Amino acid sequence: MINSFCKSISIGLLALGVASFASCTNKMPAASPVPVVAGVSEQLAADRKERLRHVAYTLAFTVPENKEAPIPATETITFTLLDNKRPLQLDFKEKTDHLQQVVVNNKAIAIVHQQEHLLIPAQYLKKGTNQVAIRFVAGDLSLNRSDDYLYTLLVPDRARTVFPCFDQPNLKATFTFSLTLPRNWHALANGPLQDSVVQAQSKTYHFAPSDTISTYLFSFAAGKFSQLTQTEKGSTMHFYHRETDSAKIAQSITPIFRIHRDALRFMGDYTGIPYPFKKFDFVAIPDFQYGGMEHVGAIQYRASSLFLDEGATQDQKIARSNLISHETAHMWFGDLVTMQWFNDVWTKEVFANFMADKITQVSMADANYDLKFLVDHFPAAYGVDRTTGANPIRQPLDNLQDAGSMYGNIIYHKAPVMMRQLERLMGQEAFRKGLQQYLQTYSYGNATWPDLIGILDANTPADLQAWNQVWVNEPGRPVFDYKLVLKDGKIADLTLSQQPEAGAPRLWPQFFEVSLVYPDHTRELTVNMNQQTVHLAEATGAPAPQFILFNSSGQGYGVFPVDAQLTRGLYALQDPVARASAYISFYENMLNGRYIKPAQLLQLYRGGLAKETEELNLKLLTGQLSDIYWKLLLPAQRQQLAAGLEQDLWNALQHTTSANAKKLLFKTYQSIALTPKAQQRLYLVWQKQEAPAGVKLAEDDYTSLALTLAVRDYPDSKAILETQLARIKNPDRKKRLEFMLPALSSDEQVRDAFFASLLDARNREKESWVLGALAYLHHPLRTATSEKYLRQSLDVLEEIQLTGDIFFPYSWLQATLGAYQSPAAAQVVRTFLQEHPAYNPKLKAKILQAADDVFRAEKLMDARQPLLD
């Protein structure tokens, strides 16, 4: 029985800390304990890594059918302890009353739960093997419970929100798991299913011990899922899903399994290491927070990313291939070899993306690898790196509770650009050899980025340490300029220079191409930009070109200059990569106030709607066109241009013969539609469910049309939404639309009430639903009435970081701020930051990143720079 005196002072212990615990035991620890602070501090992680070995968890959960009912659980943690002179902290981010019993080495102890930690006094611990048995109620924050399914999502530090554990990536462990659930549910987990026991109303799955993995990779999903199985050459994959559209299932199952097999084969060949874990299963989850998550043996995907209909564009199919390849590549990069600490989380993400691009090049042979790489990575990376909130690829991290804010487009998109430059610097074979050595050296363990750089450095004569400093450890991008000297119709000198867009002088060493464009041919020159200023000796003596295209291969990183004559020859460029690079350069220079103004670029792109034949380029062009239209034109200017732009899009749609291009043009037409004529045309398409000739629309497309009409306050919008709701048969998609309906209401008071409801964390559980609703709540056509939400949206950001998943804070900010262009909106952000000078620096950076378009719109629309001149 627990000592009653110790019980009586347990509340005081919460305030006094671990040192006070010694007064209860009449023993003082021989070494100073690590301070007990919220989260998982780097100091705590280092202490536990030094003291602990051979960690193993045995977990049992009982999931009731009622999602509101608690989930009782038991756990036994075994570990080897090298030093028992001071207390041990287990991480558990839940209320203390969730802990019901703690037994250490067969002795029940008082439950002391402080600052998100369960404290185990030194007196109950011993050198060697220890066992901690805990009876508790599972934490609900990361169980993602719906009426008839649930799933865990524990990256980066969310395992501690579900069960007590050592929640840090470098204390890998095995998980032996059993799960009792309603009888008509199915489940999967990291380990293979060992057996199941059926009772009257429930059944219990016993899973074999998992592979040795980090806590953030522990996972299970359970619910009313359908299961599909395929076996090839003795290897079996199980796929769980909730899709009800038989046409989507028929269209998607074969490519889903094939791409997984292709990715596994490629990774085994490239790394020289066969698939390193016991099993390979995956599950498609409705409205999953991310595209996917790389849990060993139980990958999770967003269902809509896997299940495509017959109208899916080539870009959607490539995106699916990239997603599957990304998660599969993680089995080696992230799961087999894991970062020591989440400051290196980017290492697993960069290699997953980098390998995914290579896999898709093989898996989808008709895809243009260079073009896909350019269009996917560069605009997304620039979207952060151009802002005052830009962060380096590698960032410091003092506490895992802030790890979620490290994710973003820099690690997902700038890092692959950096890695491709590194591969080009080293050569493909030397680079591959270094990666193989890295994986072999650290298999089933942990490594740091410096560990990898050390290995790569030994495989090249290049100075990777200096190269690494500017590319990895510092934020920002270079801005390039050029000087062309002509003499007697020939190039006498062509000089390129770079300087940082902001901050102290520094050099980004990199390779890229410059093309001299002539009427009948193009001459491409490679630039090794290893100095601040480089003379292109190879260009000297060449005939004067019509124009010069900088970064024509799309591999250079930064803001490249635009030749004044490029506007005349843009659509005559034969190489789609060269055209994409030109689009990106035009857009980035426009945002920087160089070479071209928004209205001029909009006009240039209007001329290309019927000329651009490459689907990925058309997507890039129409995306930029829409951004200029909504973010950089004033409402009166949009009205002035709307009819002409709508007609240009409709004419281009009729002109093109590509089904994919037709759909892209139709979706853009839908996005920008303002005139009664255009809205009536969209209504008839929705009402009759008859797409324009050559365009294939599915249920999701018709739902999108209904939302488009509603946000424009089209007559009888309420009836349109109700009709569309009745058309939807899938229960998950029906619930999503039901949630979003108040955000689409024409009644401002209904929208106000809906926004107010989002301030309660309980109403933000389905994050993808919330983000979809916010996009309409803050649509450019609604900003006049929604601007009043901005301050409260910023006020709740810190809470959102604590309660939401890793991408949610930034996505919340983007969905909130993305449509605004007024000085008043910009001032709301400035005032908030001025009033919070000590604000969390990582969250402040996210605000500055998300608000960058607002600030640029304010600057570009200044009266001194008329948009339409």
N, C-alpha and C positions, 0 to 999 in steps of 0.2 A: 504494500500500500504506500502511496505517496505521502511523505512527511507533511503533516498539516501545517507546520510553521512555514515550510517552504511554499506551500500553497498560498498562505495568507499574504506573502510578500511578492507573489508573482507579478502583480500589477506594477509594483515599484520597480521590478527588474526591467520592465519594458522601458522605463525612463532612465534607469541608471546604467544599463549596458551590461555587457558580458562580465566585466570585472566584478560587478556586484554579485554575480552568481557564486563567486568563491566564498562569500560570506555565509552562504547557505550550506556549503560543503566543508567549511573550515579549512579549505585548501586554497592556496594561491597558485595560479599557473606559473610554471617555471619560465615561460617566455611570454612576452606581451602579445595579447590576442590582436588579430586584425580588427580595426574598427568596424562596427556594424552600421552599415549605411544602406539606404535603399538601392535596389538594383544589384548588379554584380560588378563590383569595382575591379579595376585591373590589379590592384594590390591583393584583393581576396583571391582572384583567379590565379595569380602567381604563387601565392601561399599554398593553395590547394594542389596545384600542379606539382609543387615540390614535395608535398607530403603524401599524396594519394597514388595508388597503383591498382590495377586489376578491378575496375569498378564494374558491377553487374546489377541490373535491376530486375526484379520479378514483380510484375504488376497485374492486378485483376480489377476490372471495372464491371459494374452492373448498370446497364443503360435501360431505364424504363421507357415505355412507349410515350408517356406524357413528357414533352420537351421541357415543361416547367419543373418537373420533379427532380430532386437532387440525384446525383450519381455517386453511390457509395463505392469506395475503392479501398484496396489494401496494397501494400508495397513492402518489399524487402530489398534493402540495398546492402550488398556485400562489397567490401573493399579492403585493400591492404593499406595500413597506415604506417608510415615510416617514423612519425614523430607524434607522440600523444601528450606532449607537455602543455598544450593549449587547446582551447575549445575548437570545435568544428562547426562551421556554418553550412546548413543546407538551405537552398533557395526555395521559397514558397511564397508567391505573390498572391495571397488570398487572405480572407479574414481568419483570425485565430480560431473562431469556432468551427472552422472546417477541419481542424486537427482534433481527432478524438482520442487517440492513444499513440504513445511513442515508447517502444521497447528497444533498449540498446544492449546488445550482447546478453539477451534473455532477462534484462532487468527493466521494469517499467520506470520511467522517469517523469519528472514534472515537465509539462509542455511550456516552453518559453519561446514565444514567437515575437520577434522584434524586427522592425524595419525590413519586412519581407523575408525574414530568415528564421528558420527553426534552429535553435542553438543547442548543441550537444556538448555538455561540460566535459572537460578533460578527464575527470575522475572515472567516467564510464567507458572511456576509450582505452585501447591497448595497442601496443605495437604488434604488427602482424594483421591477421584477418579479423575484421569487425563486421558486425551485422546490425543494421538498424531496421526494425519492423514498424510500420506506421499504418494505422487505420485512420481514414480521412474521407472527406467528401471532395470529389474532384472539383477543381476550379472551373468556372464556366466561361471565362473570358475568351478562351481560344478553342472551345469545342465546336463552335459554329453549328449550333443546333437548329434544325428546322423540324417541321411536324413529323416527317417520316424519314429523316436521314440526319446524320451529323458527320463531321470530319475535323481532325486536328490540323492545325497549321501553326507550327511552333518556332519558326524562324523570326528573328534571330535569338530571342531570349524568352520565348513564350512557353517552353516546357515547364518552367517554374510557375506558370499561371495555372497549370493543370495538376501537377503532382510535385512533391518535394524532390529535389535533385541537385546535383552539382552542374548547374546550367552554364557551361562554358565549352567552347568547341574542342579544346585540347584535353579534355577528360573523356575520351571515348569509352564506350561501354557496350555490353550486350544487353538486350531486352528480351526477357521471357514473359510473354503476355497472354492473358486469358480475358475473354470478353463475353459477358452474358447479356443477351439482347432479345428483343421480341422475336417470336418464333418465325415470323414471315420476313425477317430482315436478313441481309447478307453482309459480310464484312471482309475486309482485307487489312493486313498489317505488314510490318517489315519482314517478319519471319514467315516461313512456309506454314500453311495450315497443317497441324499435326493430327487433330481429331476434333469431333464435335459431339456434344451430348445434348439430346433433345429432351426437354421437359414438357409439361402440359401447355404452358403459355410462353415458354421461353426456350432458348437454347444457349449453350456455352461453347464457344470456340476456344480451343487451345492451340496457340501458335508455337512453333519450335523457336528456340533462341535465335535472335537476329544475328546478323553480322555485327562486327564491332563498329559502332557509329557514334557520332556526336549527338547530344541530346536534341538539337534543333532538327535532326533528321528522323527522330522517332515519330511514328505516325500510324493512325488507323482511320478508316472510314467505314461507316456502317449505315444500313438503311435499306429501303426498298429499291434495290438496284437490279438490273438485268446483267447477266454475265455471258460473255462470249470468250471462247478459248480457241487458240490456234497452236499447233505444234509443227515444228519444222526441224528436221535433223536432230531430233531428240530434245529440242529446246521448246518449252511451253510458255506461252504468254496468256494471262487472264486479263480481260478488259471488262470493267464494270461501268455501267452508265444508266441514265434515266431518260434517254431520248425516246419519244413516242412517235416521231414522224418516220414512217417506214421508208419513205423515199430518201430522206437524209441518211438513214442507216444504210440503205442499199448503196448509196453513192459513196459513203465514207469508210466503211469497214475495211475494204481491201487496201486502200492507200494508207490507212492508219497503221495496220499491222505491217505492211510492206516498208513504210518509212522507218518504223522502229527497227526492223531487221536490217535494213540498209545502214542505219546509224550504228548499230551494234557491230556490224561487220567492219565498217570503216574505222571505228575507234579501236577495235582490236588490231587491225592492220597497222594503223598509224602509230599507235603507242607500243606495239609489240606485247601488249598485255591483254589476254582474253578477258571477257566480262568477269569482273572480280567478285561477284556476290552470288548468294544462294538462289535468288529468284528474280524475275523481272515481270511485274504486273503493273497495271495502271488503271486509273478511274477518272471518268469525266464528271465534273461537278457543275451543276447549274450556278451561274453567276459567281464562280470562283474569283477570289480577290486578285489573283495574278493570272498570267497566261498559263503558268505551270509551276510545279514545285517538285524538286528532285529527290523525294524520299526514296531511300534504298528499298527496292522491292515493292514499292507502292507509290509510284509517281502520280501526282494529282494534276489534272488539266481543267481549264475552263471549257465547258462542254461546247460552247458556241465556236471555239477555236478549232475543235476537231471535226464537228459535224457540219459539213458544208452541203448546200443544195446544188441542184444542177445549174443554177445561174451563177455559181461562184466564179469570180474572176481568177485569172492566172496569178495575180498578186496574192489573193487569199490562199490559193493552193501553195504558193511558195512560202507564205507566212506560216501555214500549218507545218510544212516540212521543216522550216527553221525552228519552230517551237519544239517539235518532237526531237529534232536533232540536238537542240540546246539542252533539253532535260536529260537526254541520253548521254551526252558528253559530260554532264555533271557526274555521272557515275565514276568517272576517272578523275575529273578535275572538280574537287569539292567533297566528294563522298569517299573515294579511295584515299586521296591526299587532301587534307583539310587545312585551312588556315589555322595558325596558332591562336589568333585573336581576331576579332571582327574588324580591326583596322585594315586587314588584308582581305576582307570579303570580296573586294573587286577582283582578286586573282581568280577565284572560281568562276565569277561571272564573265570575265574577259575571255577565258579559255572556252567556256561554254558557247559564247557567241562566236568566237573565232573559229572553233571547230564546226559549229552549226553551219556557218557560211561554206566551209569546205565540204561538209557532208551534202548539203543541198545542191552544190555544184555537181555532185555525182548522182544523187538521188533523183534530181530533176534536170536531166541533161539539156533540156531546151531552155533553161534559165540562164540569163546573162549574169555571171558571178560578179564581175566588176561593177556592173550597173546596180545590181541589188545591194552590194556592199556600200556603194556611194550613197544611194538613195535612202537606205535604212539608217546608216550611222551618222553621216555628216550633219544633216539638218538638225537631228535630235541632239547631237553633241553641241553644236553651235547655239542651240536654243538655251543652253545653260551657260556655256563658256563665254558668251558675249555679255552676260549680265554682271552687275556689281556683286552679286551673291555667288559667283562662280567658285567652285571648290576644286582642289587638286584631286587626282585619281586616288592617291593614297592619303588618308586623313588620320589625324590622331584620335584616339578614343580612350577616355578615362573610365567609362562605365558602360556596360552592355545595354543599359536602359536607353541609351542614346544611339544604339547601333542602327536602328531603323532609319534614322535620318541620314545615314551615309549612302543609302541606296539612291539611285537616280540615273539620269541619262549620261552623266560623266563616266560612271563605271560600266554602264551597259553599252555605250556608244563611242565615247572618246577612247576608252581603253582598247577596243578592237582596232581602231585606227592606229593607235600607238603600237600595238602588237604587230600589225602588218608592216609598219615602218621598221620595226625591230627585225622581223623576218627578212625584209628586203636588205637591211644592213648586214645581217649575218650570212644570208643565203639560206635557202629552204632546207637543205640537208643538215647543215650545222645546227640550225634552229630545232629541227625535229630531233636530232640526236640529243641535244640538251634537254628537251622536254622528256624524252624517254628516260634519260638518266635521272631526272628529277622525280618522275613517277616511281621508278624502281627503288630509288633511295628512300623515299618517304611513304611507301605503300602502307596503308592501314594506320598511318600516323598523321602528323601535322608538320607544316612547314611555313616559313615566312617568305614574303617577296624577296628580301635580301638573300635568302637561301637559293632561290631560283636564279636571281641575277648573278650570284656567284658561280653557279653551274654554267649559265649561258656565257658569262664573261670568259670562262676557261675555254670556250669553244670558238672564240673569235678574237682577232687582233684589235678590234674596235674598243674604245674606252667606254664601256657600258655604264660605268658609275657616273661619269659626267653627263652622259646622254640621259640617264635615268633621272637626274635631278630636275631638269626642266620639264620633261615629259610627264613624269609620275608624281613628283613631289610639289609641283607648283601649278596653280590654276592659270587659265587664260589661253590666248591664241595669238599668233603673229598677224600683222597686217603687212601685206606686200605692196611694194611700188616698183615701177620700172622706168628706165630711161632708154629711149631708142634714138640713135643717131644715124641718119641716112646721108649717103654721099653718092652722087651720080647714080641714083636709082638702086643703090645697094646698101646693105646694113654695114655701117662702119663700127657700130658698137651697140650691144644690147646688154643692159645691166639690170639685175634684180637686187632689191634690198628688202630687208624685213626689220620690223620693230614691234614691240609688244603693243597690243591694243590698249593695255593699261598696265601700270606698275613699272617696276625697275627694268632697265635694259637687260635683255637676255636673248639667247639664240635657241631656236628649235631646229636642230639638225634634222634634215629630212630629204627624201627624194621625191621629185614630181616631174611632170612633163610640161613643156611649152610647145605649142604648135604654131608654125608659120603657115597661114592659110592662103593658098593661091587659087585662081579661077579653076584650074584643072587638077590640082593635087594639094596634099597637105604634107608638110615636113615636120616630124615630131622630134624634139630634142629633149634629152634627159638632163635634169638639173640636180646636182648634188649640192644642196643648200647647207653647206657646213661652215659658212662664214656669214657675217652680217650683210656683206655685199658680194655678189658673185657676177663676174663677167662671163657671158656665154660665148666663149671663143668659137664654138662650133657654128654660131650664127653669123659670124663676121664674113662678109663677102657674099652672103646670100642675097638674092634679089629682094627688093622691098615687097613684103606681102600685102595682100588686101587688108588683112588684120591679123593680130596675134591673139591666140586663145591661151590663157594661162591656166595651168593645172588641167590640161586637156585629158589626162588619164584618170583624173578624179582621185588621186591618192595623196595629194598634198593637203596639209591641214592649215587653215587660216583664211583670211579675207584676201582674195586675189584681185588684182586690178582688172578692169574691163576696158578693152579697146573701144574707142568711140564708134568704130565701124562694125562692131560685132552685131549691133541691132539689125543691120541690113543682111548679114549673112548667117544669122543664128539658125534658121530653119533649113538652110542648105547644108549644114554640117551632116555628114553621113554617119558618123559614129554616135550612137545613142548615149554613150558615156560622156562624150565631149559636150553634147547638148545638155545633159543633166548637170554637168559641172558648170556650164554657163548659166543655167537657171539659178543654181545655188549662189554663184558669184553675184549675179544681178541682185538677188534678193538680199544677200548680206550687205552689199554695198548700199542698197537703198535704205536699209535700216540704219546704216552708219552715216547717211546723208551724203554719200559719194556717188558721182557719175549719173545717177538717175533718180527721179522722184516717183512716189507711189503711183500717181495717175499715169505717168509715162510707162511704167512697168506694166500696169494693168492693161494699157492699150496694146503694148507689145505682146502680152500673153493672149489677149483676145484674138490677135492675128494668127496665133499658133494653134487655136483650138481644133481647127480642121486640118492642120498640117502635121502635128505631132502624131506619129504612127506607133510609137513604142508605149506599151501600156504603163510601165513604171514611170516613164517620163510624163505621160499625161496625168497620172495621179499626182506627181510632184507639181506640175504646172497648175493644175486646177486647185490643188491645196493652197498654193501660194496666192493664186488669184482670189480665192475665197477669203483668205486672211486679209489681204489688202482691202477687199470689198467691205468686210465687216469691221475691221479694226482701224483702218486708216482713212476711211471716208466718213464724213459727217452724214447724218441721216438725210439731209436735203440733197447731198451729192449722190448718195445711193439711189434716191428716188429719181434723180436726173439721169442716171446711167442704167437703171434697172431694165427698162424695156429693151434697150439695145443689147445689153449683155445677155439677157434671157434669149433673145432671138439668135445671137451668135452661137450660144450653146445648143439651141434647138436645131439650128442649121447644121452644126457640126455633127450632132447626133444622127441626123438624116444622111449626112455625107459619108460617114465612116462605115466600113463593112465589118469591122471587128466587133463581136458581141461583147467582149470585155470592155473595149473603148466605149461602146454605146452605153453600157451600164454606168461607167465612170462619169460620162457626160450627163446622163440622166440624174445621177445622184448629186452632181454639182448644180444642175438646173434646179433640183428640189431644194438644195441648200440656200441658193441666192434668190429664189422666187419672191417677188414683192408685188408685182402688178396683179390686178384682178384677173387678167387673162391667164397669166401663169398659174395662179392659185386655182382657177377654175379647171385648167388642164390637169393639174395634180389631183383635184377632187374627182374628176371623172375616171382617172386611172385607178384611184382607190376604190371608188364606188362600184365600178364594173369589174374590178380586179382584172383589168386588161392592160398589160404593159405596152409601151410603144413598140412598134415593129422591131424585132431583133433584140429586144431587151427581155431578160428573164428575171422575174421578181418572185420572191417567196414570201412566206408568212411574215417573217421579220421585216421585210421591205415594206409590206403594206402597213404593218404597225408603225414603222418609221414615218410613212406618209401621213398617217392619222395624227401623229404627234406634230409633224410639220404644219399641218393645217390648224391644229389647235393652238399652237403658239402664235399663229398669225391671226387668231380670233376669227377664223373663217366661220360663216354662218352655220349654226347648228353644230358647233364643235363638240358640245357635250354629247349629242346623239352620235356623232362620228366615233368618238372614243368608246361609247357604250357598245356600238355595233362591232367595233374592232375587238373589244374585249370578248364579246360573244363568239367571234370567229375563232379565237385562239383555243385550241384543244389541249395543249400541253399545260398541266397544272402549274409547273414552275414558271413558265413564261406568263401565264395568266396572273399569278400573284405579283410578278414584277410590275406589270402594267397597272394593276390595282393600286400598288403602292405609289406609283408616279402620278396618278390622276390629279391629285390636288395641286401639284406643281404646274399642271397644264391648264388649270381653271382660268376662265376669263374674269373671275371675281377676285379682285386684289385682296380682299379680306381672307378668302380661302387660302390664297398663296401665303399670306402673312402667317396664318395659323400653321400651315405646313412647315414653313421655315422655323417657326418657334419650336415645333415638335422636334426638329433635328438637333436642337441644343441639348436634348436629353440623349445620353449615350445609348439608351435602350432602343431608340428609334434609328440608330445608325448601324445596326448589326449587319445588315445586308449592304455592304459598302458599295458594290457596283450599282445597286438600286439607287442609293443616295446620290452617287456621282451622276448617274443618268438624269435624275430629277433636278439636280443643281444646274446642269447644263441648260435645261429649259427654264428654270427659275431665273437664271441670269442671262438668258438669251439676249442678244443685242436689241431685239424688239421689246424687251421687258426691262432694260436697265434703268429707265426713268423711274420705275416703281420698285425696283429691287436694290437700288444703290443704298437704301437705308439698311440693308442686311450686312453691309460690308464690315462695319466695325464689330458687330457681334460675331461675325464669322472669324475675325482675327482674335477676338477675346477668347474664343473657345479652342484655339489651336493647340495650346499645351495639353488640354484634356484629351483632345483628339489623338495626340501623339501617345498618350498613356493608354487609351482604350482601343485605338485602331491599329490595323496592320501596317506594315512598313511603308507601303506606298500611299497610304491614305492621307497623311497630312499634306503632302505636296499635291496630290490629286484634288483634295478639298480646296486648296488654294487656287489651283489652275481652273477648276470648274467655277470657282467664285469670281476670280479676278479677270479671267481670260477675255471677257467680252467688253470690258470697259475701256473708254478712251477719253473720258472727261477729266479736266483738271481737278474737279471735286473728288473723283474716285482716287486719283493719284495722291491727293492731299490726305485722304483718309489713311492711306498706307503710311505716308510720311509722319503724320501725327501720331499714329500708333507706335511707330519705332522711336520717335522722339520721347514719348511718354514711358518707354520701356528701355532705358539705356543699358540695363544689365540683362536683357532678354537672352534666352538660350541661343548661343551663336549659331548653332546648326539650324535651328528653326528660323532665326533671322535670315540666314542665307536662303532658306526655302522661300520666305516671303519675297525677298529681293529678286529671286529667280522668277517666281510666278508673276510678280508685278512689273517685270521688265517691259512687256508689251504695252502696259498702261503708260509707263513713263515715256516710251518711245513715241507712242501715238500722240501724247501731249506735246512732245517736242516737234515732231514732224508736221503736226497740224497748226503750229504756231502761225500767226497771221503774217509773219515775216517770210514764211516759206509756203506760199499758196499751193494747195494741192493740185489745182486744176490749171495752172498756168502752163 
